Amino acid sequence: MRHKEGESRQQGTLFPETLDEYVAADNPVRVIDAFIDKLDMEALGFNYAVTKATGRKPYAPSDLLKLYIYGYLNQVRSTRRLEKECHRNVEVLWLMKRLAPDFKTISNFRQQNSRAIRQSCRGFIQFCREANLLNSAMVAIDGSKFTAAASMSKTYNRKQLDRLQKRLNRQIEGYLNLLKQSEQGEAESSPGAVEAALKKLQQRQSRLDALSNTMDEQGLSQVCETEAEVKRMRSGREGVIAGYNVQSAVDDETGLIVHHEVTNESTDNRQLAPMTKAVQAVLDRQTLRVLADAGYSNGEQLAELDSMGVEAVVPPNRARNNQGNYYQKHDFTYDEKRDCFICPVGKVLSYQTIQRKGKQKLYARSGCSQCAQQSACTKADKRWITRHFHEGALEQAQQRVDSNPQLMRRRSAIVERPFAQIKQTMNIRRFLCWGKEGASAEMGLTVLAYNLNRLMNEIGIERMLKLAG
């Protein structure tokens, strides 16, 4: 049989091949190497960016950052696996110049440089701005849930925690009785074994009591035993998870994530203004068009963005009267001068009170039972209408959506693709690091890897190398 044959492992060459010859000129690792070398590690705040004259030499933070970016691009996030790649992967051998840090060194770098890693993401966006690659004045904002390192079984609401404490108290009481019987010789169990089990239960009781006190002091509705900042939240088809809500703002033209934030807010309705302000700071641009879905609808924040000159295209999240085929709110006319509503038959609904929780004013009129149009309006004798404190901002946002409906389709095309690629292609659905800082470090590495890959696909590796050179 005839097959292709490889070279003998003992065959020598007159001119030994260099490591550089094993890495093609258009290999993405060359982009990683060139871009990270452009970053100012000291200005970004990385540990050991500046070394001391004495003592053991540390690894350069730029080398460890290169290793992580390569790993996140190639679905290798485990520090132990990254350590192995340093010994067997030719691309990593080239990238690290044969350096092979142990897994603990690699892990410590990610844990201790969370803020600096996030600053590196901003550094990449500044690099794109200087290269004149970010010229769009429109971004789309969205959030996606990522599972935390903590187990779902270690998160409790008040009822679950109370139930767990009661069950633990019953177990402790049972062991106390068993210990009493053991000491009197009435039980087969030895007192030493019972005392050891009882000690573990009492330690567990102390931890649960501390969690209960934390909930009371901070007014929390839920708590996680192993990761304090984790919250239970709904995540589409995954149901309820213990995790974080990751916010991202994506550029319209390039598809780059210009800003991201790891939050433990289970909903998005308080994220629109903070994310928009952060995007303005990163892009150094005041005039901006922001696209977001109805989950970001917040009258107060929409009014704030209007005052800042930001054009927010966000569908208001309004409830609809579905208790029959009745007149809807838009069938009533608001009279701003008199601060009242006029119903379809010309009757006045005057101001009644304020609902502070919903941030809205309530208007009503009595005598609807005497109206010929009551069957089309309400079953009661009194019809109520609400008006948000920032109704004008909500109406303006709705007008922008109605006048340009294709922007909502454009929004999903812009901002949902990065999350799809991160979760599907890069296979990042759950954080490995504990705590919000650890999750933020991981997300920073994820975003930096995604952005580099995205730009390489957009403008090509050759141009990227020229810009980074």
Secondary structure, DSSP 8 states (H G I E B T S, - for coil): --------TT---SS---GGGGS-TT-HHHHHHHHHHHS-HHHHT-TTSS--SSS-----HHHHHHHHHHHHHTT---HHHHHHHHHH-HHHHHHTTT----HHHHHHHHHH-HHHHHHHHHHHHHHHHHTT-----EEEEEEEEEE-SS-GGGEEEHHHHHHHHHHHHHHHHHHHHHHHHHHTT-SSS-HHHHHHHHHHHHHHHHHHHHHHHHHHHHT-SEEESS-TT-EEEE-GGG-EEEEEEEEEEEETTT--EEEEEEE--SSSTT-HHHHHHHHHHHHT-S-EEEE--GGG--HHHHHHHHHTTEEEE---------SSS---GGGSEEETTTTEEE-TTS-EEEEEEEETTTTEEEEEEE-GGG-TTGGGT-SSSEEEEEEETTHHHHHHHHHHHHH-THHHHHHHHHHHHHHHIIIIIS---B--S-HHHHHHHHHHHHHHHHHHHHHHHHH-HHHHHHHH-
